Amino acid sequence: MKCLSYNFFGVISNKTRWKIIKLLYKSEKTVSEISTITGEEQSKVSHSLKQLLNCNIVFSKRQGKNIIYSLNKKTIKPLVKIVNQHTKDFCKNKCCKKEEKK
């Protein structure tokens, strides 16, 4: 299935998926680790990861009984860096700088 740019941006614009992306920017995690850190239900995290996997935003690998998720280092990690830099340096609108509260 072809991933269209508007589908791509729709996938990353979801609040839960963006939390997961920012978390995986720091290090690889399992579903249960992501769920615990984000405070989201495990089923919601799993569903979000499936969508991120379908667009190759994240990758997965099996390690024993666990599946470890990591961010696509070639394309998505630089994108997150750009977004973080943009919101830090260029956003004049306070909504871009406001951190989400748990």
Backbone as XML, in Angstrom:
<?xml version="1.0"?>
<chain id="A" units="angstrom">
  <residue number="1" name="MET">
    <atom name="N" x="0.829" y="-1.172" z="0.000"/>
    <atom name="CA" x="0.000" y="0.000" z="0.000"/>
    <atom name="C" x="0.880" y="1.244" z="0.000"/>
  </residue>
  <residue number="2" name="LYS">
    <atom name="N" x="0.563" y="2.195" z="-0.868"/>
    <atom name="CA" x="1.337" y="3.419" z="-0.993"/>
    <atom name="C" x="0.987" y="4.379" z="0.145"/>
  </residue>
  <residue number="3" name="CYS">
    <atom name="N" x="1.996" y="4.939" z="0.782"/>
    <atom name="CA" x="1.779" y="5.907" z="1.865"/>
    <atom name="C" x="1.793" y="7.304" z="1.256"/>
  </residue>
  <residue number="4" name="LEU">
    <atom name="N" x="0.649" y="7.962" z="1.264"/>
    <atom name="CA" x="0.533" y="9.306" z="0.714"/>
    <atom name="C" x="0.929" y="10.325" z="1.767"/>
  </residue>
  <residue number="5" name="SER">
    <atom name="N" x="1.450" y="11.478" z="1.326"/>
    <atom name="CA" x="1.943" y="12.469" z="2.281"/>
    <atom name="C" x="0.872" y="12.926" z="3.255"/>
  </residue>
  <residue number="6" name="TYR">
    <atom name="N" x="-0.369" y="13.098" z="2.787"/>
    <atom name="CA" x="-1.406" y="13.532" z="3.724"/>
    <atom name="C" x="-1.733" y="12.436" z="4.726"/>
  </residue>
  <residue number="7" name="ASN">
    <atom name="N" x="-1.595" y="11.177" z="4.345"/>
    <atom name="CA" x="-1.782" y="10.079" z="5.301"/>
    <atom name="C" x="-0.652" y="10.095" z="6.331"/>
  </residue>
  <residue number="8" name="PHE">
    <atom name="N" x="0.566" y="10.317" z="5.853"/>
    <atom name="CA" x="1.738" y="10.368" z="6.720"/>
    <atom name="C" x="1.553" y="11.440" z="7.794"/>
  </residue>
  <residue number="9" name="PHE">
    <atom name="N" x="1.181" y="12.643" z="7.374"/>
    <atom name="CA" x="1.014" y="13.728" z="8.335"/>
    <atom name="C" x="-0.178" y="13.478" z="9.252"/>
  </residue>
  <residue number="10" name="GLY">
    <atom name="N" x="-1.191" y="12.804" z="8.755"/>
    <atom name="CA" x="-2.320" y="12.422" z="9.606"/>
    <atom name="C" x="-1.888" y="11.454" z="10.687"/>
  </residue>
  <residue number="11" name="VAL">
    <atom name="N" x="-1.004" y="10.534" z="10.339"/>
    <atom name="CA" x="-0.520" y="9.548" z="11.309"/>
    <atom name="C" x="0.304" y="10.244" z="12.393"/>
  </residue>
  <residue number="12" name="ILE">
    <atom name="N" x="1.213" y="11.124" z="12.025"/>
    <atom name="CA" x="2.078" y="11.726" z="13.050"/>
    <atom name="C" x="1.404" y="12.872" z="13.804"/>
  </residue>
  <residue number="13" name="SER">
    <atom name="N" x="0.272" y="13.369" z="13.309"/>
    <atom name="CA" x="-0.379" y="14.484" z="13.995"/>
    <atom name="C" x="-1.250" y="14.049" z="15.172"/>
  </residue>
  <residue number="14" name="ASN">
    <atom name="N" x="-1.477" y="12.762" z="15.326"/>
    <atom name="CA" x="-2.245" y="12.254" z="16.457"/>
    <atom name="C" x="-1.433" y="12.416" z="17.743"/>
  </residue>
  <residue number="15" name="LYS">
    <atom name="N" x="-2.071" y="12.912" z="18.795"/>
    <atom name="CA" x="-1.381" y="13.221" z="20.047"/>
    <atom name="C" x="-0.697" y="11.998" z="20.662"/>
  </residue>
  <residue number="16" name="THR">
    <atom name="N" x="-1.387" y="10.871" z="20.695"/>
    <atom name="CA" x="-0.806" y="9.655" z="21.276"/>
    <atom name="C" x="0.377" y="9.174" z="20.458"/>
  </residue>
  <residue number="17" name="ARG">
    <atom name="N" x="0.226" y="9.161" z="19.136"/>
    <atom name="CA" x="1.329" y="8.706" z="18.281"/>
    <atom name="C" x="2.518" y="9.648" z="18.374"/>
  </residue>
  <residue number="18" name="TRP">
    <atom name="N" x="2.267" y="10.958" z="18.508"/>
    <atom name="CA" x="3.381" y="11.900" z="18.627"/>
    <atom name="C" x="4.118" y="11.690" z="19.961"/>
  </residue>
  <residue number="19" name="LYS">
    <atom name="N" x="3.371" y="11.379" z="21.035"/>
    <atom name="CA" x="4.009" y="11.059" z="22.321"/>
    <atom name="C" x="4.941" y="9.856" z="22.158"/>
  </residue>
  <residue number="20" name="ILE">
    <atom name="N" x="4.460" y="8.850" z="21.442"/>
    <atom name="CA" x="5.254" y="7.636" z="21.221"/>
    <atom name="C" x="6.506" y="7.970" z="20.416"/>
  </residue>
  <residue number="21" name="ILE">
    <atom name="N" x="6.352" y="8.767" z="19.369"/>
    <atom name="CA" x="7.493" y="9.161" z="18.532"/>
    <atom name="C" x="8.536" y="9.887" z="19.375"/>
  </residue>
  <residue number="22" name="LYS">
    <atom name="N" x="8.089" y="10.850" z="20.179"/>
    <atom name="CA" x="9.035" y="11.609" z="21.008"/>
    <atom name="C" x="9.712" y="10.714" z="22.044"/>
  </residue>
  <residue number="23" name="LEU">
    <atom name="N" x="8.979" y="9.741" z="22.562"/>
    <atom name="CA" x="9.558" y="8.808" z="23.524"/>
    <atom name="C" x="10.609" y="7.919" z="22.858"/>
  </residue>
  <residue number="24" name="LEU">
    <atom name="N" x="10.280" y="7.398" z="21.667"/>
    <atom name="CA" x="11.224" y="6.536" z="20.951"/>
    <atom name="C" x="12.401" y="7.315" z="20.384"/>
  </residue>
  <residue number="25" name="TYR">
    <atom name="N" x="12.284" y="8.624" z="20.312"/>
    <atom name="CA" x="13.411" y="9.470" z="19.881"/>
    <atom name="C" x="14.585" y="9.286" z="20.842"/>
  </residue>
  <residue number="26" name="LYS">
    <atom name="N" x="14.261" y="9.069" z="22.115"/>
    <atom name="CA" x="15.296" y="8.929" z="23.147"/>
    <atom name="C" x="15.896" y="7.524" z="23.183"/>
  </residue>
  <residue number="27" name="SER">
    <atom name="N" x="15.028" y="6.497" z="23.090"/>
    <atom name="CA" x="15.523" y="5.115" z="23.121"/>
    <atom name="C" x="14.417" y="4.141" z="22.750"/>
  </residue>
  <residue number="28" name="GLU">
    <atom name="N" x="14.810" y="2.928" z="22.414"/>
    <atom name="CA" x="13.842" y="1.885" z="22.065"/>
    <atom name="C" x="13.078" y="1.468" z="23.312"/>
  </residue>
  <residue number="29" name="LYS">
    <atom name="N" x="11.836" y="1.010" z="23.087"/>
    <atom name="CA" x="10.978" y="0.618" z="24.205"/>
    <atom name="C" x="10.042" y="-0.509" z="23.785"/>
  </residue>
  <residue number="30" name="THR">
    <atom name="N" x="9.509" y="-1.216" z="24.795"/>
    <atom name="CA" x="8.455" y="-2.207" z="24.569"/>
    <atom name="C" x="7.102" y="-1.504" z="24.699"/>
  </residue>
  <residue number="31" name="VAL">
    <atom name="N" x="6.039" y="-2.199" z="24.305"/>
    <atom name="CA" x="4.689" y="-1.648" z="24.436"/>
    <atom name="C" x="4.392" y="-1.314" z="25.897"/>
  </residue>
  <residue number="32" name="SER">
    <atom name="N" x="4.734" y="-2.215" z="26.798"/>
    <atom name="CA" x="4.417" y="-1.972" z="28.212"/>
    <atom name="C" x="5.206" y="-0.783" z="28.758"/>
  </residue>
  <residue number="33" name="GLU">
    <atom name="N" x="6.456" y="-0.606" z="28.333"/>
    <atom name="CA" x="7.234" y="0.559" z="28.764"/>
    <atom name="C" x="6.607" y="1.851" z="28.239"/>
  </residue>
  <residue number="34" name="ILE">
    <atom name="N" x="6.207" y="1.836" z="26.967"/>
    <atom name="CA" x="5.573" y="3.009" z="26.366"/>
    <atom name="C" x="4.275" y="3.330" z="27.088"/>
  </residue>
  <residue number="35" name="SER">
    <atom name="N" x="3.488" y="2.313" z="27.359"/>
    <atom name="CA" x="2.212" y="2.483" z="28.043"/>
    <atom name="C" x="2.402" y="3.080" z="29.438"/>
  </residue>
  <residue number="36" name="THR">
    <atom name="N" x="3.355" y="2.560" z="30.169"/>
    <atom name="CA" x="3.627" y="3.045" z="31.523"/>
    <atom name="C" x="4.083" y="4.505" z="31.511"/>
  </residue>
  <residue number="37" name="ILE">
    <atom name="N" x="5.013" y="4.837" z="30.627"/>
    <atom name="CA" x="5.576" y="6.191" z="30.583"/>
    <atom name="C" x="4.553" y="7.213" z="30.094"/>
  </residue>
  <residue number="38" name="THR">
    <atom name="N" x="3.786" y="6.862" z="29.076"/>
    <atom name="CA" x="2.826" y="7.817" z="28.510"/>
    <atom name="C" x="1.517" y="7.875" z="29.298"/>
  </residue>
  <residue number="39" name="GLY">
    <atom name="N" x="1.238" y="6.835" z="30.072"/>
    <atom name="CA" x="-0.022" y="6.782" z="30.803"/>
    <atom name="C" x="-1.202" y="6.364" z="29.928"/>
  </residue>
  <residue number="40" name="GLU">
    <atom name="N" x="-0.907" y="5.891" z="28.730"/>
    <atom name="CA" x="-1.955" y="5.436" z="27.803"/>
    <atom name="C" x="-2.193" y="3.943" z="28.005"/>
  </residue>
  <residue number="41" name="GLU">
    <atom name="N" x="-3.426" y="3.501" z="27.728"/>
    <atom name="CA" x="-3.745" y="2.077" z="27.811"/>
    <atom name="C" x="-2.897" y="1.300" z="26.811"/>
  </residue>
  <residue number="42" name="GLN">
    <atom name="N" x="-2.533" y="0.090" z="27.198"/>
    <atom name="CA" x="-1.673" y="-0.734" z="26.351"/>
    <atom name="C" x="-2.312" y="-1.001" z="24.991"/>
  </residue>
  <residue number="43" name="SER">
    <atom name="N" x="-3.620" y="-1.201" z="24.949"/>
    <atom name="CA" x="-4.294" y="-1.464" z="23.671"/>
    <atom name="C" x="-4.216" y="-0.241" z="22.753"/>
  </residue>
  <residue number="44" name="LYS">
    <atom name="N" x="-4.327" y="0.952" z="23.324"/>
    <atom name="CA" x="-4.224" y="2.189" z="22.540"/>
    <atom name="C" x="-2.810" y="2.359" z="21.994"/>
  </residue>
  <residue number="45" name="VAL">
    <atom name="N" x="-1.815" y="2.051" z="22.818"/>
    <atom name="CA" x="-0.417" y="2.122" z="22.394"/>
    <atom name="C" x="-0.167" y="1.125" z="21.270"/>
  </residue>
  <residue number="46" name="SER">
    <atom name="N" x="-0.651" y="-0.102" z="21.425"/>
    <atom name="CA" x="-0.469" y="-1.135" z="20.391"/>
    <atom name="C" x="-1.109" y="-0.715" z="19.069"/>
  </residue>
  <residue number="47" name="HIS">
    <atom name="N" x="-2.303" y="-0.170" z="19.136"/>
    <atom name="CA" x="-2.994" y="0.299" z="17.934"/>
    <atom name="C" x="-2.199" y="1.428" z="17.265"/>
  </residue>
  <residue number="48" name="SER">
    <atom name="N" x="-1.707" y="2.354" z="18.061"/>
    <atom name="CA" x="-0.916" y="3.469" z="17.535"/>
    <atom name="C" x="0.384" y="2.972" z="16.910"/>
  </residue>
  <residue number="49" name="LEU">
    <atom name="N" x="1.025" y="2.014" z="17.564"/>
    <atom name="CA" x="2.273" y="1.460" z="17.023"/>
    <atom name="C" x="2.035" y="0.768" z="15.689"/>
  </residue>
  <residue number="50" name="LYS">
    <atom name="N" x="0.896" y="0.095" z="15.549"/>
    <atom name="CA" x="0.580" y="-0.565" z="14.283"/>
    <atom name="C" x="0.511" y="0.462" z="13.149"/>
  </residue>
  <residue number="51" name="GLN">
    <atom name="N" x="-0.123" y="1.606" z="13.420"/>
    <atom name="CA" x="-0.205" y="2.645" z="12.403"/>
    <atom name="C" x="1.172" y="3.231" z="12.095"/>
  </residue>
  <residue number="52" name="LEU">
    <atom name="N" x="1.987" y="3.405" z="13.122"/>
    <atom name="CA" x="3.343" y="3.920" z="12.919"/>
    <atom name="C" x="4.211" y="2.915" z="12.149"/>
  </residue>
  <residue number="53" name="LEU">
    <atom name="N" x="4.005" y="1.635" z="12.421"/>
    <atom name="CA" x="4.723" y="0.582" z="11.692"/>
    <atom name="C" x="4.328" y="0.562" z="10.219"/>
  </residue>
  <residue number="54" name="ASN">
    <atom name="N" x="3.040" y="0.736" z="9.942"/>
    <atom name="CA" x="2.553" y="0.706" z="8.558"/>
    <atom name="C" x="3.182" y="1.792" z="7.696"/>
  </residue>
  <residue number="55" name="CYS">
    <atom name="N" x="3.552" y="2.910" z="8.294"/>
    <atom name="CA" x="4.196" y="4.006" z="7.551"/>
    <atom name="C" x="5.720" y="3.988" z="7.698"/>
  </residue>
  <residue number="56" name="ASN">
    <atom name="N" x="6.260" y="2.938" z="8.311"/>
    <atom name="CA" x="7.701" y="2.826" z="8.554"/>
    <atom name="C" x="8.260" y="3.989" z="9.368"/>
  </residue>
  <residue number="57" name="ILE">
    <atom name="N" x="7.434" y="4.522" z="10.240"/>
    <atom name="CA" x="7.876" y="5.563" z="11.156"/>
    <atom name="C" x="8.633" y="4.927" z="12.311"/>
  </residue>
  <residue number="58" name="VAL">
    <atom name="N" x="8.186" y="3.740" z="12.705"/>
    <atom name="CA" x="8.891" y="2.944" z="13.713"/>
    <atom name="C" x="9.168" y="1.562" z="13.133"/>
  </residue>
  <residue number="59" name="PHE">
    <atom name="N" x="10.118" y="0.897" z="13.744"/>
    <atom name="CA" x="10.456" y="-0.476" z="13.388"/>
    <atom name="C" x="10.339" y="-1.333" z="14.639"/>
  </residue>
  <residue number="60" name="SER">
    <atom name="N" x="10.166" y="-2.626" z="14.435"/>
    <atom name="CA" x="10.078" y="-3.537" z="15.576"/>
    <atom name="C" x="11.023" y="-4.711" z="15.373"/>
  </residue>
  <residue number="61" name="LYS">
    <atom name="N" x="11.465" y="-5.252" z="16.508"/>
    <atom name="CA" x="12.282" y="-6.475" z="16.480"/>
    <atom name="C" x="11.934" y="-7.290" z="17.708"/>
  </residue>
  <residue number="62" name="ARG">
    <atom name="N" x="11.940" y="-8.591" z="17.529"/>
    <atom name="CA" x="11.628" y="-9.492" z="18.635"/>
    <atom name="C" x="12.904" y="-9.744" z="19.421"/>
  </residue>
  <residue number="63" name="GLN">
    <atom name="N" x="12.746" y="-9.656" z="20.749"/>
    <atom name="CA" x="13.864" y="-9.937" z="21.648"/>
    <atom name="C" x="13.319" y="-10.835" z="22.760"/>
  </residue>
  <residue number="64" name="GLY">
    <atom name="N" x="13.483" y="-12.134" z="22.576"/>
    <atom name="CA" x="12.880" y="-13.086" z="23.508"/>
    <atom name="C" x="11.368" y="-13.030" z="23.388"/>
  </residue>
  <residue number="65" name="LYS">
    <atom name="N" x="10.689" y="-12.780" z="24.509"/>
    <atom name="CA" x="9.228" y="-12.682" z="24.510"/>
    <atom name="C" x="8.739" y="-11.277" z="24.167"/>
  </residue>
  <residue number="66" name="ASN">
    <atom name="N" x="9.645" y="-10.313" z="24.156"/>
    <atom name="CA" x="9.262" y="-8.921" z="23.940"/>
    <atom name="C" x="9.452" y="-8.482" z="22.495"/>
  </residue>
  <residue number="67" name="ILE">
    <atom name="N" x="8.663" y="-7.494" z="22.112"/>
    <atom name="CA" x="8.875" y="-6.806" z="20.842"/>
    <atom name="C" x="9.366" y="-5.414" z="21.200"/>
  </residue>
  <residue number="68" name="ILE">
    <atom name="N" x="10.507" y="-5.057" z="20.643"/>
    <atom name="CA" x="11.143" y="-3.777" z="20.923"/>
    <atom name="C" x="10.877" y="-2.846" z="19.746"/>
  </residue>
  <residue number="69" name="TYR">
    <atom name="N" x="10.415" y="-1.637" z="20.046"/>
    <atom name="CA" x="10.102" y="-0.643" z="19.019"/>
    <atom name="C" x="11.163" y="0.444" z="19.022"/>
  </residue>
  <residue number="70" name="SER">
    <atom name="N" x="11.537" y="0.867" z="17.823"/>
    <atom name="CA" x="12.522" y="1.941" z="17.675"/>
    <atom name="C" x="12.068" y="2.884" z="16.569"/>
  </residue>
  <residue number="71" name="LEU">
    <atom name="N" x="12.563" y="4.095" z="16.631"/>
    <atom name="CA" x="12.222" y="5.126" z="15.663"/>
    <atom name="C" x="13.062" y="4.959" z="14.408"/>
  </residue>
  <residue number="72" name="ASN">
    <atom name="N" x="12.472" y="5.242" z="13.264"/>
    <atom name="CA" x="13.199" y="5.222" z="12.000"/>
    <atom name="C" x="14.276" y="6.308" z="12.065"/>
  </residue>
  <residue number="73" name="LYS">
    <atom name="N" x="15.519" y="5.887" z="12.222"/>
    <atom name="CA" x="16.634" y="6.826" z="12.423"/>
    <atom name="C" x="16.999" y="7.598" z="11.160"/>
  </residue>
  <residue number="74" name="LYS">
    <atom name="N" x="16.716" y="7.021" z="10.017"/>
    <atom name="CA" x="17.115" y="7.660" z="8.758"/>
    <atom name="C" x="16.223" y="8.860" z="8.414"/>
  </residue>
  <residue number="75" name="THR">
    <atom name="N" x="14.923" y="8.733" z="8.621"/>
    <atom name="CA" x="14.021" y="9.806" z="8.187"/>
    <atom name="C" x="13.265" y="10.488" z="9.320"/>
  </residue>
  <residue number="76" name="ILE">
    <atom name="N" x="12.760" y="9.743" z="10.280"/>
    <atom name="CA" x="11.890" y="10.321" z="11.302"/>
    <atom name="C" x="12.686" y="11.016" z="12.405"/>
  </residue>
  <residue number="77" name="LYS">
    <atom name="N" x="13.793" y="10.434" z="12.803"/>
    <atom name="CA" x="14.597" y="11.071" z="13.857"/>
    <atom name="C" x="15.028" y="12.488" z="13.443"/>
  </residue>
  <residue number="78" name="PRO">
    <atom name="N" x="15.508" y="12.705" z="12.210"/>
    <atom name="CA" x="15.828" y="14.085" z="11.795"/>
    <atom name="C" x="14.590" y="14.989" z="11.765"/>
  </residue>
  <residue number="79" name="LEU">
    <atom name="N" x="13.441" y="14.426" z="11.394"/>
    <atom name="CA" x="12.212" y="15.210" z="11.362"/>
    <atom name="C" x="11.835" y="15.689" z="12.764"/>
  </residue>
  <residue number="80" name="VAL">
    <atom name="N" x="11.936" y="14.818" z="13.756"/>
    <atom name="CA" x="11.624" y="15.195" z="15.138"/>
    <atom name="C" x="12.586" y="16.281" z="15.605"/>
  </residue>
  <residue number="81" name="LYS">
    <atom name="N" x="13.839" y="16.149" z="15.242"/>
    <atom name="CA" x="14.845" y="17.162" z="15.611"/>
    <atom name="C" x="14.474" y="18.519" z="15.013"/>
  </residue>
  <residue number="82" name="ILE">
    <atom name="N" x="14.048" y="18.533" z="13.765"/>
    <atom name="CA" x="13.641" y="19.777" z="13.099"/>
    <atom name="C" x="12.413" y="20.378" z="13.781"/>
  </residue>
  <residue number="83" name="VAL">
    <atom name="N" x="11.425" y="19.543" z="14.087"/>
    <atom name="CA" x="10.203" y="20.028" z="14.758"/>
    <atom name="C" x="10.557" y="20.621" z="16.117"/>
  </residue>
  <residue number="84" name="ASN">
    <atom name="N" x="11.391" y="19.923" z="16.882"/>
    <atom name="CA" x="11.799" y="20.428" z="18.194"/>
    <atom name="C" x="12.525" y="21.760" z="18.070"/>
  </residue>
  <residue number="85" name="GLN">
    <atom name="N" x="13.418" y="21.858" z="17.095"/>
    <atom name="CA" x="14.172" y="23.098" z="16.880"/>
    <atom name="C" x="13.242" y="24.226" z="16.452"/>
  </residue>
  <residue number="86" name="HIS">
    <atom name="N" x="12.306" y="23.908" z="15.576"/>
    <atom name="CA" x="11.361" y="24.916" z="15.101"/>
    <atom name="C" x="10.528" y="25.469" z="16.256"/>
  </residue>
  <residue number="87" name="THR">
    <atom name="N" x="9.978" y="24.582" z="17.066"/>
    <atom name="CA" x="9.128" y="25.053" z="18.163"/>
    <atom name="C" x="9.936" y="25.830" z="19.197"/>
  </residue>
  <residue number="88" name="LYS">
    <atom name="N" x="11.197" y="25.488" z="19.345"/>
    <atom name="CA" x="12.055" y="26.188" z="20.302"/>
    <atom name="C" x="12.430" y="27.583" z="19.797"/>
  </residue>
  <residue number="89" name="ASP">
    <atom name="N" x="12.801" y="27.676" z="18.517"/>
    <atom name="CA" x="13.390" y="28.907" z="17.999"/>
    <atom name="C" x="12.457" y="29.816" z="17.210"/>
  </residue>
  <residue number="90" name="PHE">
    <atom name="N" x="11.469" y="29.252" z="16.537"/>
    <atom name="CA" x="10.734" y="30.047" z="15.570"/>
    <atom name="C" x="9.260" y="30.260" z="15.870"/>
  </residue>
  <residue number="91" name="CYS">
    <atom name="N" x="8.686" y="29.447" z="16.719"/>
    <atom name="CA" x="7.248" y="29.599" z="16.977"/>
    <atom name="C" x="7.008" y="30.810" z="17.867"/>
  </residue>
  <residue number="92" name="LYS">
    <atom name="N" x="6.290" y="31.742" z="17.341"/>
    <atom name="CA" x="5.920" y="32.915" z="18.135"/>
    <atom name="C" x="4.622" y="32.659" z="18.881"/>
  </residue>
  <residue number="93" name="ASN">
    <atom name="N" x="3.861" y="31.694" z="18.403"/>
    <atom name="CA" x="2.585" y="31.352" z="19.007"/>
    <atom name="C" x="2.836" y="30.461" z="20.225"/>
  </residue>
  <residue number="94" name="LYS">
    <atom name="N" x="2.296" y="30.828" z="21.351"/>
    <atom name="CA" x="2.539" y="30.076" z="22.582"/>
    <atom name="C" x="2.040" y="28.639" z="22.522"/>
  </residue>
  <residue number="95" name="CYS">
    <atom name="N" x="1.067" y="28.343" z="21.657"/>
    <atom name="CA" x="0.549" y="26.972" z="21.599"/>
    <atom name="C" x="1.614" y="25.981" z="21.124"/>
  </residue>
  <residue number="96" name="CYS">
    <atom name="N" x="2.570" y="26.438" z="20.339"/>
    <atom name="CA" x="3.635" y="25.553" z="19.859"/>
    <atom name="C" x="4.634" y="25.243" z="20.971"/>
  </residue>
  <residue number="97" name="LYS">
    <atom name="N" x="4.784" y="26.137" z="21.919"/>
    <atom name="CA" x="5.763" y="25.940" z="22.981"/>
    <atom name="C" x="5.180" y="25.270" z="24.214"/>
  </residue>
  <residue number="98" name="LYS">
    <atom name="N" x="3.861" y="25.240" z="24.297"/>
    <atom name="CA" x="3.202" y="24.674" z="25.477"/>
    <atom name="C" x="3.431" y="23.174" z="25.518"/>
  </residue>
  <residue number="99" name="GLU">
    <atom name="N" x="3.956" y="22.708" z="26.614"/>
    <atom name="CA" x="4.183" y="21.280" z="26.816"/>
    <atom name="C" x="2.885" y="20.630" z="27.245"/>
  </residue>
  <residue number="100" name="GLU">
    <atom name="N" x="2.664" y="19.404" z="26.787"/>
    <atom name="CA" x="1.492" y="18.651" z="27.196"/>
    <atom name="C" x="1.626" y="18.267" z="28.658"/>
  </residue>
  <residue number="101" name="LYS">
    <atom name="N" x="0.522" y="18.351" z="29.376"/>
    <atom name="CA" x="0.492" y="17.911" z="30.761"/>
    <atom name="C" x="-0.072" y="16.506" z="30.800"/>
  </residue>
  <residue number="102" name="LYS">
    <atom name="N" x="0.481" y="15.682" z="31.658"/>
    <atom name="CA" x="-0.006" y="14.306" z="31.810"/>
    <atom name="C" x="-1.286" y="14.294" z="32.563"/>
  </residue>
</chain>
